[in-house]
Amino acid sequence: MHFINKIAAACLLASAGQVIAAQPVTAQPVTLGVAIPTATHGFTGGIVWWANQAKKELEAANPGLKVIVKTAGSSPEQANQVQDLLVVNKINALVILPLESASLTQPVAQVKSKGVYVTVVDRGLTSPNAQNAYVAGDNTAFGRLPAEYLAKKLNGKGNIVVLRGMPSTIDNERVNAFNAEIAKHPGIKVLDAKYGNWNRDDAFKVTQDYLTRFKAIDAVWAADDDMAIGALKAIEQARRTDIKEVFGGAGAKFAVKKVIDGDRLIQANVSYSPKFIYDAIKMTANARLKGETLPAKTIIPSVLITRANASQFYYPNSPY
């Protein structure tokens, strides 16, 4: 009898083990905070739009996920929002595009020290220890691809003027890559490179100065599509016909549409879409729901946009 009981008990344990193994794995609940800049120009407008798209789609698909999007107009405001997300909203994951690298490093590091999983997007912090993962576009390709394209377009000869962004690591990476590629073509001369501050009005003024000083310009490289708009306006007002191409960057909706339509001056672009905030939120949410981590660094490739592939990069509902 004792032997029979042992067999019965063993059968029960085996059967219980089978039931447990057959049960689906329960997703870990995730409260994910998103801290991004306020929409002050086209690109950040796109960042805000894509972040809210991610919130809408991911929450609908994952009952165990809550996404809280916060926008800030200054670094102190963003630092306070990060603290509130931790204390008030009880987040256990954070995706942040810092307004500034240095001033946000310590506030983000403090949140990470409380057990929050941190993904930093685009603008890196001054210490990699303050983050678990980093997601960004490819700023080196952002500069190299336009240089390759313009060198081919100009058959290795011509004059180019450059509109830089703002003094930053991002701008340096783009411009250094552009210059390194152009240096391979001694017949091409960069007449000048000034900061347009990723701003349409500033770029308009810088381009006006270029058009006054230089009587022969073959192409303009603007390290941002917002600046390309300012450059186009100045060229139109000056009625200059010598310029063959205005090459911006980031795949703004207006620029991609011009490529699709075969515009005279904007015939190509390079991708660096604000959609990477969507990608970063989605990757982080999916990983944390499974209790997994992301690679320490994820670089989203920048791609040359021409008429042949432009439709793949056109998002008509996005503000950018």
C-alpha positions in Angstrom: 0.0 0.0 0.0 2.8 2.3 0.9 4.5 1.5 -2.4 1.2 2.3 -4.3 0.9 5.7 -2.5 4.5 6.5 -3.6 3.6 5.8 -7.2 0.4 7.9 -7.0 2.3 10.8 -5.5 4.9 10.6 -8.2 2.2 10.6 -10.9 0.6 13.6 -9.3 3.9 15.5 -9.2 4.7 14.6 -12.8 1.2 15.7 -13.9 1.5 18.9 -11.9 4.8 19.6 -13.5 3.3 19.1 -16.9 0.5 21.6 -16.1 3.0 24.2 -14.9 5.2 23.8 -17.9 2.2 24.2 -20.2 1.1 27.5 -18.7 2.0 30.6 -20.8 4.8 32.9 -19.5 3.2 36.0 -18.0 4.6 39.3 -19.4 6.3 41.5 -16.9 4.3 44.8 -16.4 6.2 47.8 -17.6 5.7 51.5 -16.9 7.9 53.2 -19.5 8.6 57.0 -19.3 9.6 58.9 -22.4 11.4 62.2 -21.9 11.8 64.3 -25.1 12.3 67.9 -26.2 9.2 70.1 -26.8 8.3 70.6 -30.5 10.2 73.8 -31.2 11.0 73.1 -34.9 10.3 70.5 -37.6 12.6 67.7 -36.3 11.5 67.8 -32.7 7.9 68.1 -33.9 8.5 64.8 -35.6 10.1 63.4 -32.4 6.9 64.2 -30.4 4.6 62.8 -33.1 6.5 59.5 -33.4 6.7 59.1 -29.6 3.0 59.4 -29.3 2.5 57.0 -32.2 4.6 54.5 -30.3 2.6 55.0 -27.1 -0.7 54.5 -29.0 0.4 51.4 -30.8 2.3 49.7 -28.1 -0.3 50.2 -25.3 -3.0 48.8 -27.6 -0.9 45.7 -28.3 0.4 45.1 -24.8 -2.1 45.2 -21.8 0.9 45.0 -19.4 2.5 48.2 -20.7 1.9 51.8 -19.8 3.8 54.6 -21.7 4.0 58.1 -20.3 5.3 60.8 -22.7 6.8 64.1 -21.3 8.1 67.0 -23.3 10.4 69.7 -21.9 11.6 73.1 -23.2 14.8 73.2 -21.1 17.3 70.9 -19.4 16.2 71.8 -15.8 12.5 71.1 -16.8 13.6 67.7 -18.3 15.6 66.8 -15.2 12.5 67.5 -13.0 10.3 65.4 -15.3 12.7 62.5 -15.1 12.5 62.7 -11.3 8.7 62.9 -11.4 8.5 59.9 -13.7 10.4 57.9 -11.1 8.7 59.2 -7.9 5.1 59.9 -9.1 4.6 57.5 -12.0 6.8 54.7 -10.6 8.4 54.0 -13.9 10.7 50.9 -14.3 12.0 51.9 -17.8 13.0 55.3 -19.3 13.6 56.3 -22.9 15.2 59.8 -23.0 16.4 62.1 -25.8 18.3 64.6 -23.6 18.1 68.3 -24.3 21.7 68.6 -23.3 24.3 65.8 -22.6 26.2 67.2 -19.6 23.3 68.6 -17.5 21.1 65.5 -17.9 23.8 62.9 -17.1 23.5 63.1 -13.3 19.7 63.1 -13.1 19.5 60.1 -15.5 22.2 58.3 -13.5 20.2 58.8 -10.3 17.1 57.2 -11.9 19.2 54.3 -13.2 20.6 53.7 -9.7 17.0 53.1 -8.5 16.7 50.2 -10.8 15.1 51.9 -13.8 16.2 50.5 -17.2 17.5 53.5 -19.3 17.7 53.9 -23.1 19.3 57.1 -24.3 18.5 58.3 -27.8 20.4 60.5 -30.2 22.3 62.8 -27.9 24.6 60.7 -25.7 25.2 61.4 -22.0 28.7 62.3 -20.8 29.0 59.0 -19.0 27.9 55.7 -20.5 27.4 54.4 -17.0 24.3 56.5 -16.7 22.5 54.3 -19.4 21.8 50.7 -20.2 21.4 51.2 -23.9 22.1 53.9 -26.6 20.1 54.2 -29.8 21.0 56.8 -32.5 21.1 57.5 -36.2 24.4 57.2 -38.1 25.9 60.7 -38.1 29.0 59.6 -40.0 27.0 58.2 -42.9 24.8 61.4 -42.7 27.9 63.4 -43.7 29.6 60.9 -46.0 26.6 60.0 -48.2 25.9 63.6 -49.3 29.6 64.1 -50.1 29.7 60.9 -52.2 26.5 61.9 -54.0 27.6 65.5 -54.7 31.1 64.5 -55.9 29.4 62.2 -58.4 26.8 64.8 -59.4 29.5 67.4 -60.0 31.8 64.9 -61.8 34.5 65.7 -59.2 34.7 69.4 -60.0 32.9 72.4 -58.5 32.3 74.8 -55.6 30.2 73.8 -52.5 29.1 75.9 -49.5 28.2 74.3 -46.3 25.6 75.0 -43.6 26.6 73.4 -40.3 24.2 72.8 -37.4 25.1 73.8 -33.9 28.4 73.3 -32.1 28.0 69.7 -30.9 29.3 66.2 -31.2 26.6 65.4 -33.7 27.5 68.3 -36.0 31.2 67.5 -35.7 30.6 63.8 -36.7 28.5 64.9 -39.8 30.9 67.6 -41.0 34.1 65.6 -40.4 32.7 62.7 -42.4 31.6 65.1 -45.2 35.0 66.8 -45.3 36.9 63.5 -45.3 35.0 62.3 -48.3 35.2 65.6 -50.2 39.0 65.6 -49.6 39.2 62.6 -51.9 38.1 64.9 -54.8 40.7 67.7 -55.2 38.6 69.3 -58.0 35.9 70.2 -55.5 36.3 73.2 -53.3 34.4 74.0 -50.1 34.1 77.7 -50.2 32.9 78.2 -46.6 31.2 76.4 -43.8 29.2 78.4 -41.3 26.7 77.5 -38.5 23.0 77.8 -39.5 22.0 76.5 -36.0 19.5 73.9 -37.5 17.3 76.9 -38.1 15.5 78.1 -41.2 15.9 81.8 -40.6 19.6 81.6 -39.6 20.3 79.4 -42.6 18.5 81.9 -44.9 20.9 84.7 -43.6 24.0 82.5 -44.0 23.0 81.5 -47.5 22.4 85.2 -48.4 25.9 85.9 -47.3 27.3 83.1 -49.4 25.3 84.2 -52.5 26.7 87.8 -52.1 30.3 86.7 -51.6 30.5 83.8 -54.1 29.6 84.3 -57.7 29.8 80.7 -58.7 28.3 78.0 -56.4 27.5 74.6 -57.7 25.9 73.0 -54.7 24.8 73.6 -51.1 25.1 71.0 -48.4 22.9 71.8 -45.4 23.4 69.4 -42.5 19.6 69.4 -41.8 16.4 69.8 -43.8 15.2 72.8 -41.8 18.3 74.7 -42.9 17.8 73.5 -46.5 14.4 75.4 -46.5 16.2 78.6 -45.6 18.8 78.0 -48.2 16.2 77.4 -50.9 14.4 80.7 -50.0 17.6 82.7 -50.3 18.5 81.1 -53.6 15.0 81.8 -55.0 15.1 85.4 -53.9 18.5 86.0 -55.4 17.4 84.3 -58.6 20.6 82.2 -58.8 20.6 79.6 -61.6 24.2 78.4 -61.2 23.3 76.1 -58.2 22.6 72.6 -59.3 21.7 70.9 -56.0 20.6 71.7 -52.4 21.3 68.6 -50.3 19.7 68.7 -46.9 19.3 65.7 -44.5 17.1 63.8 -42.1 14.4 62.8 -44.6 11.9 65.6 -43.8 8.5 65.1 -45.5 8.8 68.2 -47.7 12.3 67.1 -48.9 11.3 63.5 -49.7 8.3 64.8 -51.6 10.5 67.0 -53.7 12.7 64.0 -54.5 9.7 62.0 -55.5 8.4 64.9 -57.7 11.8 65.3 -59.4 12.5 68.8 -58.0 15.3 70.8 -59.8 17.3 71.5 -56.7 16.4 68.8 -54.2 17.1 65.5 -56.0 18.4 63.5 -53.1 18.4 63.3 -49.3 19.8 61.2 -46.5 17.6 59.4 -43.8 17.9 60.4 -40.2 14.2 60.2 -39.3 12.8 61.3 -36.0 11.2 57.9 -36.2 14.2 56.5 -34.3 12.4 57.6 -31.1 9.6 55.3 -32.1 12.1 52.5 -32.8 13.8 53.1 -29.4 10.6 53.0 -27.5 9.4 49.9 -29.2 12.7 48.0 -28.8 12.9 49.0 -25.1 9.2 48.2 -24.3 9.4 44.8 -26.1 12.7 43.9 -24.3 11.5 44.9 -20.9 8.2 43.1 -21.2 10.2 39.9 -21.8 12.7 40.8 -19.0 15.4 41.2 -21.6 18.0 43.9 -22.3 19.1 45.7 -25.5 22.6 45.8 -27.0 24.7 48.5 -25.4 24.7 50.5 -28.7 22.3 50.4 -31.6 23.0 52.6 -34.7 20.1 53.0 -37.1 21.6 53.2 -40.6 21.4 56.4 -42.6 20.4 55.7 -46.2 20.8 57.7 -49.4 17.3 58.7 -50.5 16.8 59.1 -54.3 13.8 59.0 -56.5 14.2 55.2 -56.8 13.5 54.6 -53.1 12.0 57.9 -51.8 8.5 56.4 -51.3 9.8 54.2 -48.6 10.8 57.2 -46.5 7.7 59.3 -47.1 5.4 59.6 -44.1 2.5 61.9 -45.1 0.9 62.0 -41.7 4.0 63.0 -39.8 4.6 66.7 -39.2 8.2 66.3 -40.3 
